[in-house]
Amino acid sequence: GGNRDNNISWKLKNIREIHLRRYNLRYSAIEFFLTDQTNHFINFSKFHRNSVYRKIMSLKPPNLIHGITRSPEDMVVSSNVRRKWLERRISNFEYLMHLNTIAGRTYNDPSQYPVFPWILTDYTSDSLDFSNPLLACFRDLSKPIGAQVEERAEHAFVKYNSLPQDGFEPPFHWGTHYSNPGAVLYFLVRMEPYTSLHIDLH
C-alpha cells in the first residue's frame, strides 16, 4: 500500500554511527550514519526514540563506531579526528563537520545547523600573510562574534545591564543564536527543502 513507499530499511552491518538528536529543540530524534556515507534523520516521540535506540544497540551493529552515549570530549578523543586533521589526512571542512556532528549539529534540522568559525577580519586585501599569527587579519578568538567591534560589544554590555536581575529570566547579551532556523532558511531559501521550510515558517 501507500505506507510501503515510506518504509526505510538498512542492514545492521551498514550502520556506522548512531546519534541521539534534538529536533526543534526537543529530544526526540535519532541520526543514522551509514557505511555508504549517507545519513538519515528520524524524528520520534521521546519514548519511542529511546526504545528504538536501545533495541538497535542491543543488536550490536558490527561496524558501529559511535553509538554508546558518551561525552563530546570522549567522542573527539576516540574518533582520533584531531590527529587526522593535524596530520592533514582530513581537510579543514571535514574536521569542522566532525566537530559539528559530535556537538549535535546536522544539516537535517535548521535549528541545529552546522556552524563554522569566523577567524579572519580582513576580506578586502588581495593577499594575506598567514605566517605571522599576530597580524590584524585574524579575529580575536577571546571574544564572541558579537563583540569583535567595540561599539557592538558596548551595546551588548549595556543591554545585559539594563535587563532585570530578578531571577525570573536571566539577563543576556544577545537575544538569538547566530545559527537559528530563520537565519538558516534565509540564506538557503533558493534550495529545496529550505524553500518550502521558509514558506512554512512565514
N, C-alpha and C positions, 0 to 999 in steps of 0.2 A: 504494500500500500504506500501511501504518501509518506509515512514515517520512515520507511526503509531508506529513502534517499537522504535522510538527515543522520543516519547512523554512521559512526566513525569507529573503525577498529584498527588496532595495531598488534603486532606480535609482541609478546612480553620482552623478547630479546632486543627489540628495536627501541626500547625506552632507555635514553641516556641520562636524562635529568628530570626530576620532578620537583617543582617548587610550589609551596602553598602561597597563594597570592591574595591581594585585596582587589576588589572590583568596585568602583565608585566608593572607595574608602570603607568597604565592608569586607570582612574576612570570609570570603565565600567562593574563591576560585582556585583552580589548580592550573599551572602551566607545565606542559609536557614538552621536552626537547628530545627529538628522536635522532637515531644514528644517521639518518639521511639528511641531517642538517635542517629539517623543518621543525616548527614548533606549533603547538596548539594550546589555546587558552580557553578553558571551560569554566563557566560560572554555575555554581550550585547554590542551594541553601547551605548555610554553615554546617548544619547537622550532616547533610549528605556529602558535602565536601570532605569532612573528616572521616566519614565511613569509607568513602571511595579511596582516600589516601591510605588509610590503614590496611584495607584489603589488598591494594596493589603492593604495598611494602611487605605484607605477609607472604606474597608470592615470590619475593626476592628476585626481581628482574636481573638477569646475569650481567648486563652491560651498564648497570646503573652507576653513575659517577657521583651525582648529588641527589639526595633524596631524604637522608636522615636529617631531621631538624637539628641544625647547628647554628652557631652564631655566624654573622657575616665574616668576622675576623678569621674564624676557623676555616670557613669556605675559601677565603682568599689564600690561606696558607696551604690547604690540602689540594687546591687546584693548581698550585705552582704557577699561577698566572703572572705574578710579579717577576719571577725569574725568567720566564719565557719572554716577557717584554724587555727586561734588561739585556737579555742576550739577543734581542732583535729577531726572535723566532716568530713573534706576532707583531702586527702593526699597532700604532697608537690607537686607531679606531677599534681594533679587536680587543685591546686591553681595556679601553674605556667601556666597551659593551659588556665585557665580562664583569666589570665592577658594577655597572648598572643592573645587570641581571642578578647579581648577588645581593644588591641593595633592594631588589623587588621591583625594579623598573622594567617596563615592557612596552613594545610597540602596540600591544593588543589592548591597552587601556589608556585613553587620553589623560586620565587623572594621575597616571603613574608613568608618563612618557619619559624615555631616556634623556638625560641631561649631559652636556659636555662642558668642561671648564673653559672659561674665557681667560686666557693667560696673557694676551697681548693688549697693548694700548695704542700702538702705532699701526694704523691701517692706511696711511697715506704715503709713506716712503716707498721708493722704488725697490729698495733692498734693506734688509735688517742684518745686523751682525750678532748672531746668537752666541758667539764665543765669549762674549762679555756679559755675564749674568747680572751685572749691576746697571746695565743700560736702562734707560727710561722706557724702552719699548715693552717691558714686561709689566703686567698688572701687579699690584701689591696684594699678594696672596694672604696677608694677615688680616685683610678687611673683606667683608662681603661685597658682592657686585654693587649693591645699592649705596655703598659708602666710598666708592672709588673717587668720586668728585666731592670736594669739601662741602659745597653748597647742598648737595643731596644728603650727605652724612649729617649735616646740621639740621636739615629739615626732618630727618628720621628721628634725631635726638629730641627735638622739640615736640614732635608728635608723641613719642614714647612718654615724655614727662607730662604731657597735657592730659593723658588718659587717666581715669580714676584708678586708684590703687586700693580698691575695696575688696579685692579677692574674688569678686563675682566672675570677672573675666580678666585674665592677666593682661597687662599692657603689652604692646608690641611695637616694633619699629616699622614693619611693612605689613600691609593688610592682606597680601596674597603671595603665593609662591610663584617664582618665575616659570615653573612648568605646571600649568593648570589647564583644564580642558578648553577653556576659552582661548587661551594663547595658542595652544597646540592646533586647534581646529582653524584658527585664523590663518596661521602660516601654511597649513596643508589643505586649505579649502578647495583647491583645484584638483585634488586627487581623491578618488573613492577609496575607502568608505568615508573619508573625512568630510566630503561634500554633503552627504546625507546626514552625517552626525551633526554638522554645522547647522543644517536646516532644522533638525530636531531640537537643537539647543536653543534656537531662536524661534 
